[in-house]
Amino acid sequence: MKSPSGSPRWKRIQRRLAITGAVLGVLGVVSCGVTTRLVSEAIVQPTRKGVGAPVPDDMKARTFILPDRVEVRAWEARPAGTPRAAMLVLHGVSDSKASQVETLRFLARRGVLAMAPDFRAHGDSGGTFATYGYREKHDLTLLRRAIENEFPGIRVGLWGTSYGGAVALQSMAIDDSFDFAIIESTFADLREVARRQVTMRTTLPVSGLGPYFINEAGKLASFDPGEVAPERAIEGIRSPVLHLHGEADELIPLDQGQRIAAHAGGPDYRFVPIARGGHYNLRSGDPATYDREVRAFLKRVIPDEP
């Protein structure tokens, strides 16, 4: 038999429901807050890889102190003679200089002084937060100046992959002293790629959470994610750029690269889709095309490059 709405029993039930609802509401708020904090921290404090990796016998470890006292650790490979040029080789997010060893050796064999730094909050470098180029772009200018102090007049380029490619484009946009760049598999806009990442990983209508988490991460690390947009950075770059992106990229879709290409205004910019190339195996998708494009580009931008 149903309890009358005004009975003592019914009132007790209503009170219990109200208390339960309040408790669940508080737990929900706390849960959302904890989730937001955890996701935001994961974005700007990515897992460090390559920590304490041994320096290869044919390379030299270097440390640079930035104006805010952050230490940047790097590995450097030098050619046998006087370098014809220099390149900063830039890793992806949650990666390190240790993954760039073969690229460093490839460049050194071709007469290039090659240096791979660990970005802030990556590998063995200091720094609390990764800011996707917001601060890192200025760090690259300081590394370029350090190289030029040792080798006055040397041409300095960038070779950036994914996160590193985004930083490289932003660096070139504010520093036209970088002479050339190879860019691989990077995103066009940080907020947009965050939205896409959430959409790709769930069937729920929560695509708006990507930009939300990025904005919260920006607050945590004190930077504006809206300023991290390689597609806008490319507009003012006039130095030679070879831009490669895999047609089968499973992390940053090809259309992100195409968006950057659509904004490119430089007379010496080249966009090359790599057939079957994935995000983590770009070259293996089409080694012949990849090698041909990279070698031709280096031969063109580096004086006397063999």
Secondary structure, 3 states (H helix, E strand, C coil): CCCCCCCHHHHHHHHHHHHHHHHHHHHHHHHHHHHHHHHHHHHHCCCCCCCCCCCCCCCEEEEEECCCCCEEEEEEECCCCCCCEEEEEECCCCCCHHHHHHHHHHHHHCCEEEEEECCCCCCCCCCCCCCCCCCHHHHHHHHHHHHHHHCCCCCEEEEEECHHHHHHHHHHHHCCCCCEEEEECCCCCHHHHHHHHHHHHCCCCCCCHHHHHHHHHHHHHCCCHHHCCHHHHHHHCCCCEEEEEECCCCCCCHHHHHHHHHHCCCCCEEEEEECCCCCCCHHHHCHHHHHHHHHHHHHHHCCCCC
